Amino acid sequence: MAMASSQKNTCLKWQVITLMISVCAWDFVTGQIRYSIPEELKHGAFVGNIADDLGLDVRQLSARRFRIVPAANTQYLEVNLENGILFVNEKMDREQLCDLSPSCFLHLEIVVENPLELNRVEVEILDVNDNSPSFPWREFRLEIAESVALGSRFPLENAHDPDVGTNSLQSYRLSPNQYFSLEVQTRNERNKFPVLVLDRSLDRENQAVHQMVLTAQDGGVPERSGTALVVVTVLDVNDNAPVFDQAVYTVCLVENAPRNTLVIKLNATDLDQGSYGEVSYSFSNHAPARLRQLFRVDPQTGEIRVKGVVDYEEASVYEIYVQAKDRGLYTAAVHCTVVVEIIDVNDNAPEVILTSVSSPIREDASPGTVIALISVTDRDSGENGKTTCHIPAHLPFKLQSSFKNYYTLVTDDRLDRERVFEYNVSITVRDLGTPSLSTVKTILVKVSDVNDNAPRFSHPSYTVYLMENNAPGASICSVSAWDPDSDQNAYVSYCILDSKIKGTPISSYVSINLNTGNLYALRSFDYEQLKNFQVQVQAQDAGFPSLHNNVTVTVIILDQNDNAPEIVSPLPPNGSVEMVPRSADPDYLVAKVTAVDDDSGQNSRLSYQLFQATDPGLFSMAPFTGEIRTTRRFEDHDTPNQRLVVHVTDNGKPPLSTSVTISVSIVDSVPEVISDLTEGPQTIEYFSDFNLYLIVSLGSVSFVFLLAIIALVTVKCHKDRHGTLGHHCALSTCCSRGPSRCCCLRRKHSRDVLNNSHTNFQMPPSVKAPPSSMEVGGSGSLSQTYCYKVCLSPESAKSDLMFLKPYSSSTPAGTNTKPASPYVTAWRKQASDGANIGTNGSSEVSGLHGALFIP
């Protein structure tokens, strides 16, 4: 006995050594690693160097989070992260793990990160002959009538060996006897039934009981066996036993069939009569307990019905062993086998398992970035177990299949956190069964921000209206910009870009609040000096690298009525002294007051008012032109010296005004200008630029010619001065000299007038003259009265009035001499127009049609 045990242990050792050598044999099968180990290994037993087999650096296993994805039966194996060796963690019993399956595998999923990788490892558990065949009972008792014919067969319950392959049950052996032999029936590889065959007629009177030893043997090394005692009791005669229609019945049953569903109705007949012909049905003695929980047999009818829940995923085929007996004494049971094939029903929805999820993901992640690893399983079989997996089409993601039933969720397009900051990715897995079942798994994918948006202003540009004379430090306006990014990338600060206004840095004009964007004035602005300016404001975020955007703020200074009118003619404060002939007609032009206002708009609109006069009824004033005219003829009782005070007021709020005093002397012998001022204005004809250049050229030639004529006339008048000294040309004296008419007005002591003046045609920039006037000015000191000589051509239907008035931009205090620039203003009127020049506010400038002679 000890020697047999020693030989058994030696064989077991060789078998273990052989299996250990097979552990080192591994290969890649569709990207998978397979190891083979025997069952029943102890804790710590070597399985394989998985790090080397996967091509991984042992030093980076912990850093890359090398791990086995938890699943069923993964507790039996473990990986040492220090050396990358896969070892046995718990003792494994193959029969417990895989039952009677011919092959037994443990499936492991290995995940490493940075980058994310998934590897599958299969560990095959090899069977060890560690189980002996065993019978359900130690003793089989059979009752056989003595009248049983030779060759009758009596099935015995088969032995069970949980090992597989050659280690499973291989044969039966019956101890030697004179009456019975053993026959083995094989239905499949694992189902071998011993059948007792009667070889010799029984004689109860000769031997009532027969005992035999039935031995079951497996094919392992060393061989294992199990025994049972077969006791045959010989019964008295019952001639006929029940007979089934067939020995094996095959039926199909849909899984999840309702309870009490009829599976099959068996029929066994007995030729005997009476109680010997009545047949009863029941499970065979060796029917498993689980089978008795799922089905029941009606003893009278032989119907087999569903008792429990039949699940295809538990077992696809059931073998029901049924026996039939008659009611006679010492009857023998006959047996049949009912093979129930379970039809799979699509009753299991697919299962979705998320192995790894990377969230959040940067919005600038390139297409193809891995987000999650997904595995799909379905317990059904055939078409019911085949699955499809998809996600909504409108999402910027897609599924890629790496292995069968394994998917990778990757990005398919560029992400934009400002448009969608997170996605609920619904993964729908559907099988191909009818009706189809599906499972939906939702993955929340958050998108992390990247600074990819520059600040945006609320408006493309800003226009601000600011009243002049503002207080320094006052708020001008506020610009606002927002950044669609988040956190630090969305923080916006403001600054003013460097520029200059009239050579001065803009930083001396305005400033801006770094955080709020409020724009402040650093000085008080003057409309007359600066009417508008532009500020370039930059908004910059705090991202890295930072982004910015610019906007233009146009500041328009509004005018304020802060400038009083300024009188330019006659010069204040003393005003001027005007001489008017006593014979002047009503509406005679006495003087004209001209003023300007540095303001603009309504603030510069001026009105003239005769505020005070010695004789208020003698003079009138045009409110808009500033012309002072007589209202009637002078009478003898009128005071010869009149004092007029003129107020000039602008149209601002509040209005500002200034005044000037004009002294008027009524004399008898002052020359007066004969002119018909009743002509109406001539309509301007619009002409081209070429005509304008032609007129300017002709005007220049005419001006040079006029200067030459003036010089000749001056010489002639100087020669005739002695003959005319002390005489005055009558006011109405007119001479007709050939083709021209001349009216002459002379006065003494005017020799130096022309010599001290430099006549020119110009308009000073500070004088706001009507568009119908043209000023002819000169420099030097002029007397208050002048001598005019006006010649009109007979072809002209127009008349020209020319008069000279002094102008000075400034009058020095404490002196009576006023540097002036006399101006000669000419108006051209149509002879047919009877309108008065005092009431007509506009007339057209057309140049001079007569020659002015100053002796």
Secondary structure, 3 states (H helix, E strand, C coil): CHHHHHHHHHHHHHHHHHHHHHHCCCCEECCEEEEEEECCCCCCCEEEEHHHHHCCCHHHCCCCCCEECCCCCHHHEEEECCCCEEEECCCCCHHHHHCCCCCCEEEEEEEECCCCEEEEEEEEEECCCCCCCECCCCEEEEEEECCCCCCCEEECCCCECCCCHHHCEEEEEECCCCCEEEEEEECCCCCEEEEEEECCCCCCCCCCEEEEEEEEEECCCCCCEEEEEEEEEEECCCCCCCEECCCEEEEEEECCCCCCCEEEECCEECCCCHHHHCEEEEECCCCCHHHHHHEEECCCCCEEEECCCCCCCCCCEEEEEEEEEECCCCCCCEEEEEEEEEECCCCCCCEEEEEEECCCEECCCCCCCEEEEEEEECCCCHHHHCEEEECCCCCCEEEEEEECCEEEEEECCCCCCCCCCEEEEEEEEEECCCCCCEEEEEEEEEEECCCCCCCEECCCEEEEEEECCCCCCCEEEECCEECCCCHHHHCEEEEECCCEECCEEHHHCEEECCCCCEEEECCCCCCCCCCEEEEEEEEEECCCCCCEEEEEEEEEEECCCCCCCEEEECCCCCCEEEEEECCCCCCCEEEECEEECCCCHHHHCEEEEEEEECCCCCEEECCCCCEEEECCCCCCCCCCEEEEEEEEEECCCCCCEEEEEEEEEEECCCCCCCCCCCCEECCCCCCCHHHHHHHHHHHHHHHHHHHHHHHHHHHHHHHCHHHHCCCCCCCCCEEEECCEEEEECCCCCCHHHHHCCCCEECCCCCCCCCCCCCEEECCECCCCCCCCEEEECCCCCCEEEEEEECCCCCCCCCCCCCCECCEEEEEEEECCCCCCCCCCCCCECCCCCCEECCC
